[in-house]
Amino acid sequence: MRLRTFTAPSISEAMRQVRAALGEDAVILSTEQVGKQVKLTAAIESARSVAATATAPAAGDDIETALHYHSVPRALADRLLATAGELEGGSPQQVLTAALRARFDFRPLTDHKPGRPILLAGLPGAGKSATLAKLAARAKVNGWAATAITCDLAKAGAIEQLATYARALEIPAYRAKDAATLRRAVAKTETSDLTLIDTLGTNPLKAGDLAQLREWAEAAGAEIVLVMAAGGDVIESAELAAAYAEAGATRLVATKVDVARRYGGILAAAEAGRLAFAGLGTSPEIASGLAALRADQLCRLILPASRAETRTTGASDNKSLSGTA
């Protein structure tokens, strides 16, 4: 199904645009009065009908369909489409990549040595511990000295899991039960190029959890990076990201993209929290499961040029990690 949105001064004019673009087989899905304009959303079921009534679609048409499929919030989708509409020429992928680059900030965690420790925060089960191990593996490839610290002492097996990662990656690891202990642990990592701190899964709906997160970050002098699983409800993802941003989060690592099909949630989260994209979890493999997320990779998730490309998103970034750990 191909979706299109049309805006016109009257319903009759909007219908004329629908027929001209999609043909007589178009189905009207919704109409909305926006000020003095009529906004009409229509769809065509048959790709054959579209081919018979129109020339090759504009890039914006493909982009709009993809954004709708991923349940990107309407306001954000409109802004991306407006930016895309200002760009001339190029494939839909090139146009969307440019629009994403203009709309979002991309600051991969492993492009440069961080100036301070990285504290990974997020809901229980978001993939914080695995992300820590993947970042440490990438640091090793970069020739950086990495150190791991866990504040997650409550979850069964958390300490053992960190110890296993640390042994495999040959990096020092510490545990901290509170902010004071964390401060002392960080003091031991002065010679480390990358200090990674894992935290207990937090509930951002509880003020106490966010207060503890801020206390940990202040004690460690750390940057808070939100770890969020892809495929979540769009509204929930946006609200959660805004809460973590209020607690001090500045960047976002999207995890579990290999087991999700719709990515509107991570776009909504990045916008709501004004978070820079920092990484992409592409598989459970520690050595090769993290990509340094950039605009072109985000575009390939939303608007792949082919099905094969969907399966290999981030592969070029991961090749250098083969055999590590």
LINDAZI-V998174 format. One record per backbone hydrogen bond with DSSP energy under -0.5 kcal/mol. NH is the residue of the N-H (numbers start at 1). CO is the residue of the C=O. If there is no record, write none. Layout:
nh = (NH & NH)
co = (CO & CO)
//
This chain:
nh = (2 & 3 & 4 & 6 & 8 & 14 & 15 & 16 & 17 & 18 & 19 & 20 & 21 & 22 & 23 & 23 & 26 & 27 & 29 & 29 & 30 & 32 & 34 & 34 & 35 & 37 & 38 & 39 & 39 & 40 & 40 & 41 & 42 & 42 & 43 & 44 & 47 & 50 & 51 & 52 & 53 & 53 & 54 & 61 & 62 & 63 & 64 & 65 & 66 & 67 & 68 & 69 & 70 & 71 & 72 & 77 & 78 & 79 & 80 & 81 & 82 & 83 & 84 & 85 & 86 & 86 & 87 & 95 & 96 & 97 & 98 & 99 & 100 & 101 & 102 & 103 & 104 & 107 & 107 & 109 & 111 & 118 & 119 & 119 & 120 & 120 & 121 & 126 & 131 & 132 & 133 & 134 & 135 & 136 & 137 & 138 & 139 & 140 & 141 & 142 & 143 & 143 & 144 & 146 & 147 & 148 & 149 & 150 & 151 & 153 & 158 & 161 & 162 & 163 & 164 & 165 & 166 & 167 & 168 & 169 & 170 & 171 & 172 & 174 & 176 & 182 & 183 & 184 & 185 & 186 & 187 & 188 & 188 & 189 & 190 & 192 & 193 & 194 & 196 & 196 & 197 & 198 & 198 & 199 & 202 & 204 & 206 & 207 & 209 & 210 & 211 & 212 & 213 & 214 & 215 & 216 & 217 & 218 & 219 & 220 & 221 & 222 & 223 & 224 & 225 & 225 & 226 & 227 & 228 & 228 & 230 & 232 & 237 & 238 & 239 & 240 & 241 & 242 & 243 & 244 & 245 & 246 & 247 & 248 & 248 & 249 & 250 & 251 & 252 & 253 & 254 & 254 & 255 & 255 & 257 & 259 & 260 & 264 & 267 & 268 & 269 & 270 & 271 & 272 & 273 & 274 & 274 & 275 & 276 & 277 & 278 & 279 & 280 & 281 & 282 & 282 & 283 & 289 & 291 & 293 & 298 & 299 & 300 & 301 & 302 & 303 & 310 & 311 & 312 & 313 & 315 & 318 & 319 & 321 & 322 & 324)
co = (44 & 1 & 42 & 40 & 38 & 10 & 11 & 12 & 13 & 14 & 15 & 16 & 17 & 18 & 18 & 19 & 23 & 43 & 27 & 41 & 41 & 39 & 32 & 37 & 33 & 34 & 8 & 32 & 37 & 6 & 38 & 30 & 4 & 40 & 27 & 2 & 45 & 46 & 47 & 48 & 49 & 50 & 50 & 58 & 58 & 59 & 60 & 61 & 62 & 63 & 64 & 65 & 66 & 68 & 67 & 73 & 74 & 75 & 76 & 77 & 78 & 79 & 80 & 81 & 82 & 83 & 84 & 91 & 92 & 93 & 94 & 95 & 96 & 97 & 98 & 99 & 100 & 105 & 277 & 278 & 108 & 195 & 117 & 223 & 118 & 197 & 225 & 123 & 127 & 128 & 129 & 130 & 131 & 132 & 133 & 134 & 135 & 136 & 137 & 138 & 139 & 140 & 139 & 144 & 194 & 172 & 196 & 174 & 198 & 151 & 155 & 157 & 158 & 159 & 160 & 161 & 162 & 163 & 164 & 165 & 166 & 166 & 146 & 148 & 150 & 178 & 179 & 180 & 181 & 182 & 183 & 184 & 185 & 186 & 187 & 189 & 145 & 145 & 147 & 194 & 118 & 149 & 196 & 120 & 122 & 202 & 203 & 205 & 206 & 206 & 207 & 208 & 209 & 210 & 211 & 212 & 213 & 214 & 215 & 216 & 217 & 217 & 117 & 248 & 119 & 223 & 251 & 121 & 226 & 253 & 255 & 229 & 233 & 234 & 235 & 236 & 237 & 238 & 239 & 240 & 241 & 242 & 243 & 244 & 245 & 244 & 224 & 224 & 276 & 226 & 252 & 279 & 228 & 253 & 281 & 256 & 257 & 70 & 263 & 264 & 265 & 266 & 267 & 268 & 269 & 270 & 271 & 270 & 250 & 105 & 252 & 252 & 291 & 254 & 280 & 289 & 289 & 285 & 280 & 291 & 294 & 295 & 296 & 297 & 298 & 299 & 306 & 307 & 308 & 310 & 312 & 314 & 315 & 318 & 319 & 321)
//
